[in-house]
Amino acid sequence: MPKKTSEELDKKIIASFARSFEYIFPGSEIGVLESGKAAEIWHRHSHEDTGRPKGVWDNQIKSVVVFLYASSEVGEPKSACVIATGHAPHARDLNFARAFSKVFNEDYLRCPDKLKTQELWRTLRSTQFLRAIARISGFDSIDTSSWIQTMEGSMTLRYEGNPMQHAVLFFRNPVPIMLKYRKSLVRFRGKISLQQALLGEKWIRSVVDGKRVALVGSKSDGGGIIGLLSVSAIPDAPKVGTIVPHEPLRILQSALGSADLALVASPSGDLYVLLGSGELFQKSQGRWRYINYANLHAQLEKVVNREIALAALQAAIDISFDGKGALLCLLDKQSEIPALVSDHYKNGRANSILRACLAGLRLTDTQQSALIKAAAATDGATVLTKGGRVLDVACMVQTPAAEVLKRNGFDAAKTFPGARSTAAWNASMYGTVIKVSSDGPISIWQYGKEIAQVG
């Protein structure tokens, strides 16, 4: 009987290993492979990573496969989980999947008898995502874990009743930064620890706001804080191929080298870990997330051109960063807006002044985009053409007619626990919808199906 109980616990642990990758490859179908299939795939890739690959892209099954080993000895894996992405992942995504797999494998081997070491296992399990981030940070993983935990602790503090919204930039080599920003970087007379800076020096809670001033740290001596940097001195020059939430993070990222990192507290109380190599992580409501915006962008590019896709996604990201919700609807056919919004052409409609003055604005225009994002964060949907032109804002989406449901393969309309989710489903009958939840997640809906999600 104890053996059976131990086996059941082990199965649960393997299942939790698989579920962990939902946060790295959201929206993908994930499952556990039979041992024979896992061994077959493992043999195809056993030459990788010194013969014990932790995560691979398998082109034959068009999936990412991550392995779990029962022994530290060279040999076949105990199990494996498959993530059916359908397309080769970005190198950054696969790199982090491997890092997480390595951490999980190490913990799994530390607790050979899961029944006797359940307390240790649960403790290790709760920190695996954090330790995986630290592994790919470019710094000592123990130091990085400590910095992130210190940052988390500091975010519970207040200054004159306001939460801390600070930013810390860590550089492997701070000399180039000190030379580049010599007029905007103020050096401390000595070096202080991050813990002292954030938890011990009360004035930092007021001065370092992440928007005007950031703390600067270096790799040496475990990451001491060496001074203050004026954020306004950093050029807003986003790196090619990266999508970063909101202007403050985009600016901070442009100051980072490929092996540097930034820790940023958002206005909504979320913690962001931004690596110079492009990876972005968010801790929101007690849970870590790997933010893969590139996947959302790829899905949008299937519907609209690159410029519109980027503008629409950036609008959604900015709204999410501010802790607000929204619904951005990209109609396939402009002529169907009366079917989506019943009062679109009616006199005396709700929010008539706002809806009339924003009609015709374009999402790709920087100045107009700011107005559109502000309006999109109000109650109701924002409806746009596939060319990014506003048709309506702050409007209510109605339930699709029977013929519209039928053409999309549905016999009846669906309802969801959240009103915004129901509205997203209804609107997706007419095209592509970007749904922003007020607690952070962003999802894309099309013809009644959620095709991508982050957060």
Secondary structure as UniProt FT lines:
FT   HELIX           2..20
FT   HELIX           21..23
FT   TURN            26..27
FT   STRAND          29..32
FT   HELIX           35..45
FT   TURN            46..47
FT   HELIX           49..51
FT   STRAND          55..58
FT   TURN            59..62
FT   STRAND          63..68
FT   STRAND          79..84
FT   HELIX           91..110
FT   TURN            114..117
FT   HELIX           118..126
FT   HELIX           128..135
FT   HELIX           141..154
FT   TURN            155..156
FT   STRAND          158..159
FT   TURN            160..161
FT   STRAND          162..163
FT   STRAND          167..171
FT   HELIX           175..180
FT   TURN            181..184
FT   STRAND          185..192
FT   HELIX           194..195
FT   HELIX           196..200
FT   TURN            202..203
FT   HELIX           204..207
FT   STRAND          213..218
FT   HELIX           220..223
FT   STRAND          225..230
FT   HELIX           231..233
FT   TURN            240..241
FT   HELIX           246..255
FT   TURN            258..259
FT   STRAND          261..265
FT   TURN            267..268
FT   STRAND          271..275
FT   TURN            276..277
FT   STRAND          280..284
FT   TURN            285..286
FT   STRAND          287..290
FT   HELIX           293..301
FT   TURN            302..303
FT   HELIX           306..321
FT   TURN            322..323
FT   STRAND          326..331
FT   HELIX           334..336
FT   HELIX           337..340
FT   TURN            342..345
FT   TURN            347..348
FT   TURN            350..351
FT   HELIX           352..358
FT   TURN            359..360
FT   TURN            363..364
FT   HELIX           366..376
FT   STRAND          381..384
FT   TURN            386..387
FT   STRAND          389..395
FT   HELIX           402..407
FT   TURN            408..409
FT   HELIX           419..427
FT   HELIX           428..430
FT   STRAND          431..436
FT   TURN            438..439
FT   STRAND          442..446
FT   TURN            447..448
FT   STRAND          449..454
//
